[in-house]
Amino acid sequence: MVMAITPRLMRVREAARFLGISLRTLEKHRTYGTGPLYRKVGGRVLYSVEDVMDWTAGGARHSPSETTPTRVFPARPLTQEERESL
C-alpha cells in the first residue's frame, strides 16, 4: 500500500526565504491578492511548497520577448486592466 505524503507547509518567513524575497514583499503580495495561495490555520499563515511553485511558474519565460497568458504581478494594488486579465 502506498501512502500519499501531505504537501509541505511553510510559515511566512520560510516561504519568503524560499522565494528569495523579503518578508515584507510577501506580506504585501498577500494583502493585495497578487501572491501565492495561502492557508490560515489558527492565527498562522502557511504556504504549501506546491502553491508557491505554481505561483512562480506564471513568471517562467524562455526569452525576454516571450509573452504568455500568465504573469506574476508586482506587490502593489492591481489596476482595473490587470484585475481583468486574471
Backbone as CSV, one residue per row, in Angstrom:
resi,resn,N_x,N_y,N_z,CA_x,CA_y,CA_z,C_x,C_y,C_z
1,MET,0.832,-1.168,0.000,0.000,0.000,0.000,0.889,1.249,0.000
2,VAL,0.566,2.224,-0.888,1.318,3.464,-0.984,0.551,4.560,-0.263
3,MET,1.247,5.266,0.623,0.619,6.358,1.360,0.980,7.683,0.699
4,ALA,-0.007,8.558,0.553,0.248,9.878,-0.013,0.916,10.751,1.043
5,ILE,1.860,11.545,0.602,2.566,12.450,1.513,1.870,13.807,1.464
6,THR,1.579,14.353,2.619,0.950,15.663,2.714,1.926,16.722,2.219
7,PRO,1.430,17.713,1.442,2.328,18.774,0.971,2.991,19.491,2.141
8,ARG,4.231,19.861,1.973,4.984,20.576,2.996,4.454,21.983,3.128
9,LEU,4.218,22.437,4.345,3.738,23.793,4.595,4.839,24.629,5.232
10,MET,4.915,25.888,4.802,5.940,26.799,5.301,5.269,28.009,5.940
11,ARG,5.869,28.527,6.984,5.425,29.793,7.561,5.902,30.925,6.654
12,VAL,5.425,32.131,6.930,5.703,33.275,6.061,7.202,33.518,5.898
13,ARG,7.938,33.534,6.984,9.376,33.806,6.913,10.093,32.761,6.062
14,GLU,9.730,31.509,6.246,10.344,30.426,5.486,9.974,30.521,4.001
15,ALA,8.721,30.860,3.711,8.285,30.995,2.318,9.008,32.160,1.634
16,ALA,9.183,33.270,2.338,9.900,34.416,1.770,11.347,34.033,1.468
17,ARG,11.984,33.332,2.381,13.361,32.882,2.165,13.422,31.927,0.970
18,PHE,12.467,31.008,0.880,12.384,30.045,-0.218,12.285,30.768,-1.561
19,LEU,11.501,31.858,-1.602,11.311,32.629,-2.833,12.446,33.617,-3.113
20,GLY,13.235,33.916,-2.098,14.313,34.888,-2.264,13.802,36.320,-2.276
21,ILE,12.685,36.564,-1.584,12.132,37.912,-1.481,12.017,38.274,-0.006
22,SER,11.816,39.551,0.261,11.727,39.973,1.654,10.394,39.541,2.257
23,LEU,10.398,39.427,3.558,9.189,39.097,4.301,8.109,40.136,4.006
24,ARG,8.478,41.392,3.995,7.527,42.482,3.737,6.918,42.371,2.340
25,THR,7.718,42.012,1.346,7.195,41.865,-0.020,6.159,40.750,-0.079
26,LEU,6.437,39.633,0.577,5.474,38.531,0.594,4.196,38.955,1.323
27,GLU,4.323,39.717,2.402,3.145,40.220,3.112,2.323,41.144,2.211
28,LYS,2.997,41.993,1.440,2.291,42.886,0.517,1.555,42.074,-0.549
29,HIS,2.209,41.049,-1.074,1.543,40.190,-2.067,0.269,39.592,-1.478
30,ARG,0.320,39.157,-0.246,-0.858,38.575,0.402,-1.949,39.637,0.576
31,THR,-1.560,40.834,0.993,-2.508,41.924,1.201,-3.207,42.322,-0.099
32,TYR,-2.448,42.402,-1.192,-3.004,42.844,-2.468,-3.605,41.707,-3.291
33,GLY,-3.453,40.481,-2.829,-4.006,39.354,-3.569,-3.215,38.975,-4.800
34,THR,-1.929,39.374,-4.837,-1.091,39.088,-6.007,-0.115,37.942,-5.761
35,GLY,-0.138,37.367,-4.569,0.831,36.337,-4.216,0.293,34.927,-4.346
36,PRO,1.081,33.985,-3.858,0.657,32.587,-3.921,-0.511,32.323,-2.967
37,LEU,-1.227,31.235,-3.235,-2.285,30.808,-2.322,-1.687,30.581,-0.942
38,TYR,-2.460,30.880,0.078,-2.006,30.625,1.441,-3.148,30.048,2.242
39,ARG,-2.810,29.528,3.379,-3.794,28.929,4.279,-3.704,29.618,5.638
40,LYS,-4.848,29.786,6.284,-4.875,30.298,7.650,-5.201,29.115,8.549
41,VAL,-4.297,28.802,9.442,-4.501,27.721,10.398,-4.327,28.338,11.777
42,GLY,-5.438,28.445,12.488,-5.390,29.194,13.732,-5.076,30.636,13.382
43,GLY,-4.065,31.197,13.972,-3.644,32.552,13.640,-2.462,32.595,12.690
44,ARG,-2.047,31.436,12.198,-0.853,31.366,11.348,-1.195,31.370,9.868
45,VAL,-0.336,32.015,9.091,-0.422,31.970,7.632,0.592,30.936,7.169
46,LEU,0.145,30.000,6.350,1.006,28.938,5.845,0.918,28.855,4.326
47,TYR,2.040,28.527,3.704,2.118,28.351,2.255,2.580,26.936,1.969
48,SER,1.978,26.287,0.976,2.488,24.977,0.580,3.561,25.195,-0.481
49,VAL,4.532,24.309,-0.497,5.601,24.394,-1.495,4.990,24.336,-2.890
50,GLU,4.009,23.466,-3.076,3.373,23.309,-4.390,2.702,24.610,-4.839
51,ASP,1.985,25.288,-3.947,1.315,26.541,-4.303,2.318,27.637,-4.638
52,VAL,3.404,27.698,-3.890,4.444,28.698,-4.160,5.077,28.431,-5.520
53,MET,5.366,27.172,-5.816,5.963,26.827,-7.114,4.985,27.116,-8.256
54,ASP,3.710,26.829,-8.066,2.702,27.139,-9.089,2.641,28.636,-9.355
55,TRP,2.724,29.439,-8.292,2.681,30.891,-8.432,3.883,31.397,-9.227
56,THR,5.062,30.886,-8.917,6.256,31.347,-9.630,6.257,30.882,-11.084
57,ALA,5.571,29.786,-11.389,5.528,29.284,-12.766,4.896,30.299,-13.712
58,GLY,4.050,31.173,-13.182,3.439,32.213,-14.007,4.446,33.183,-14.582
59,GLY,5.616,33.273,-13.980,6.652,34.181,-14.470,7.707,33.504,-15.324
60,ALA,7.531,32.209,-15.613,8.530,31.460,-16.395,8.541,31.930,-17.844
61,ARG,9.728,32.183,-18.366,9.899,32.637,-19.753,11.154,31.993,-20.337
62,HIS,11.157,31.845,-21.661,12.354,31.369,-22.356,13.203,32.535,-22.845
63,SER,12.563,33.682,-23.109,13.292,34.865,-23.541,12.516,36.105,-23.106
64,PRO,13.185,37.274,-23.079,12.505,38.498,-22.653,11.353,38.907,-23.571
65,SER,11.403,38.505,-24.827,10.356,38.904,-25.770,9.136,37.980,-25.735
66,GLU,9.253,36.876,-25.016,8.151,35.915,-24.956,6.989,36.468,-24.149
67,THR,5.801,36.306,-24.681,4.602,36.690,-23.934,3.761,35.449,-23.711
68,THR,3.268,35.323,-22.515,2.410,34.198,-22.170,1.179,34.740,-21.460
69,PRO,0.120,33.959,-21.395,-1.101,34.460,-20.771,-1.012,34.639,-19.257
70,THR,-0.005,34.060,-18.597,0.103,34.202,-17.150,1.193,35.192,-16.791
71,ARG,1.098,35.699,-15.584,2.047,36.729,-15.158,2.103,36.775,-13.643
72,VAL,3.277,37.033,-13.091,3.423,37.277,-11.665,3.434,38.797,-11.505
73,PHE,2.408,39.320,-10.867,2.268,40.765,-10.716,3.138,41.283,-9.570
74,PRO,3.501,42.574,-9.618,4.261,43.153,-8.508,3.385,43.258,-7.259
75,ALA,4.032,43.457,-6.127,3.323,43.562,-4.845,2.793,44.976,-4.676
76,ARG,1.682,45.249,-5.339,1.012,46.551,-5.259,-0.440,46.344,-5.672
77,PRO,-1.300,47.303,-5.392,-2.686,47.160,-5.840,-2.734,47.054,-7.363
78,LEU,-3.545,46.151,-7.890,-3.636,45.955,-9.324,-4.532,47.005,-9.962
79,THR,-4.199,47.379,-11.200,-5.056,48.277,-11.954,-6.288,47.504,-12.418
80,GLN,-7.297,48.207,-12.874,-8.514,47.550,-13.369,-8.172,46.601,-14.513
81,GLU,-7.316,47.036,-15.412,-6.909,46.201,-16.568,-6.196,44.919,-16.097
82,GLU,-5.325,45.045,-15.099,-4.621,43.879,-14.576,-5.595,42.913,-13.889
83,ARG,-6.542,43.436,-13.132,-7.529,42.575,-12.473,-8.360,41.808,-13.497
84,GLU,-8.705,42.462,-14.592,-9.498,41.808,-15.638,-8.713,40.728,-16.361
85,SER,-7.389,40.842,-16.380,-6.576,39.849,-17.094,-6.375,38.568,-16.283
86,LEU,-6.775,38.575,-15.006,-6.619,37.380,-14.177,-7.511,36.260,-14.592
